[in-house]
Amino acid sequence: MDHLPYSVVTDTGDTFDIQFPLSPHTQDSVRVHQLLTTIMNGLANDLKILGDVSNGDILQAVTMAVAIRARMIHAPESTMREIVSNLTETALEASYAAERKSEPAGHG
């Protein structure tokens, strides 16, 4: 199975180097990487403008966007539920398998 390496640096300085397994049906891994970066950057930019937004509200909005996108596809509901569930579970497993790297706090 092919993987998509993806690095994230949080606003607090934590770094995650994630190895996302790609679906066997992936057509363009470069485009997947570009779309993920666009989504993450868009969220980061909007949050700078919006101010305080809870992590729960962010996850809720992102999840709703996934649900809308899945509904837009002309496929049986059961098929889309399985695809979205499998993709979400695989991505969560990869994210939690990645080590959280934090810089030491304070003056060294």
C-alpha positions as CSV (number, residue, x, y, z in Angstrom):
1,M,0.0,0.0,0.0
2,D,1.3,3.4,-0.9
3,H,1.6,6.1,1.7
4,L,1.3,9.9,1.7
5,P,3.9,11.5,3.9
6,Y,2.5,14.7,5.5
7,S,4.1,17.0,8.1
8,V,2.2,19.4,10.3
9,V,3.5,22.0,12.6
10,T,0.8,23.3,15.0
11,D,0.5,26.9,16.3
12,T,2.0,25.7,19.6
13,G,5.1,24.3,17.8
14,D,4.2,20.6,18.0
15,T,5.2,18.6,14.9
16,F,3.6,15.5,13.5
17,D,5.1,13.5,10.6
18,I,2.2,11.4,9.4
19,Q,2.3,8.5,7.0
20,F,-1.2,8.3,5.6
21,P,-2.0,5.0,3.9
22,L,-3.6,5.8,0.5
23,S,-6.6,4.0,-0.7
24,P,-5.9,1.5,-3.5
25,H,-8.4,3.7,-5.6
26,T,-6.2,6.8,-5.3
27,Q,-5.8,8.4,-8.7
28,D,-3.3,11.2,-7.9
29,S,-1.4,11.2,-4.6
30,V,0.1,14.6,-5.5
31,R,-3.4,16.1,-5.8
32,V,-4.4,14.5,-2.6
33,H,-1.5,16.2,-0.9
34,Q,-2.3,19.5,-2.5
35,L,-6.0,19.3,-1.5
36,L,-5.1,18.4,2.1
37,T,-2.7,21.4,2.3
38,T,-5.3,23.7,0.9
39,I,-7.9,22.5,3.4
40,M,-5.4,22.8,6.4
41,N,-4.2,26.3,5.3
42,G,-7.8,27.5,4.7
43,L,-8.8,26.4,8.2
44,A,-5.7,28.0,9.7
45,N,-6.3,31.3,7.9
46,D,-10.0,31.4,8.8
47,L,-9.3,30.7,12.4
48,K,-6.9,33.6,12.6
49,I,-9.8,35.9,11.4
50,L,-12.6,34.2,13.4
51,G,-10.7,34.2,16.7
52,D,-11.5,31.7,19.4
53,V,-13.3,28.6,18.0
54,S,-13.4,25.4,20.0
55,N,-11.8,22.3,18.7
56,G,-15.1,20.5,18.9
57,D,-16.7,23.2,16.7
58,I,-13.9,22.8,14.1
59,L,-14.2,19.0,14.0
60,Q,-18.0,19.3,13.7
61,A,-17.7,21.7,10.7
62,V,-15.1,19.5,9.0
63,T,-17.2,16.4,9.6
64,M,-20.2,18.1,8.1
65,A,-18.2,19.1,5.1
66,V,-17.2,15.4,4.6
67,A,-20.8,14.4,4.9
68,I,-21.9,16.9,2.3
69,R,-19.2,15.9,-0.1
70,A,-20.1,12.3,0.3
71,R,-23.8,13.1,-0.3
72,M,-22.9,14.9,-3.5
73,I,-21.5,11.7,-5.1
74,H,-24.0,9.6,-7.0
75,A,-23.5,6.3,-5.2
76,P,-25.6,4.2,-2.9
77,E,-25.7,5.5,0.7
78,S,-24.3,2.2,2.1
79,T,-21.3,2.4,-0.3
80,M,-20.5,6.0,0.7
81,R,-20.9,5.3,4.4
82,E,-18.4,2.4,4.1
83,I,-15.9,4.5,2.1
84,V,-16.1,7.5,4.5
85,S,-15.9,5.2,7.5
86,N,-12.9,3.3,6.2
87,L,-11.0,6.5,5.0
88,T,-11.7,8.2,8.4
89,E,-10.5,5.2,10.4
90,T,-7.4,4.8,8.4
91,A,-6.5,8.5,8.6
92,L,-7.1,8.6,12.4
93,E,-5.0,5.5,12.9
94,A,-2.1,7.1,10.9
95,S,-2.5,10.4,12.8
96,Y,-2.4,8.8,16.2
97,A,0.6,6.6,15.2
98,A,2.6,9.7,14.5
99,E,4.8,10.9,17.3
100,R,4.1,14.3,18.8
101,K,7.4,16.2,18.7
102,S,7.5,19.2,21.0
103,E,10.2,21.7,21.4
104,P,11.4,22.2,25.0
105,A,9.6,25.1,26.7
106,G,11.4,28.0,28.4
107,H,14.9,29.3,28.1
108,G,17.5,26.8,27.3
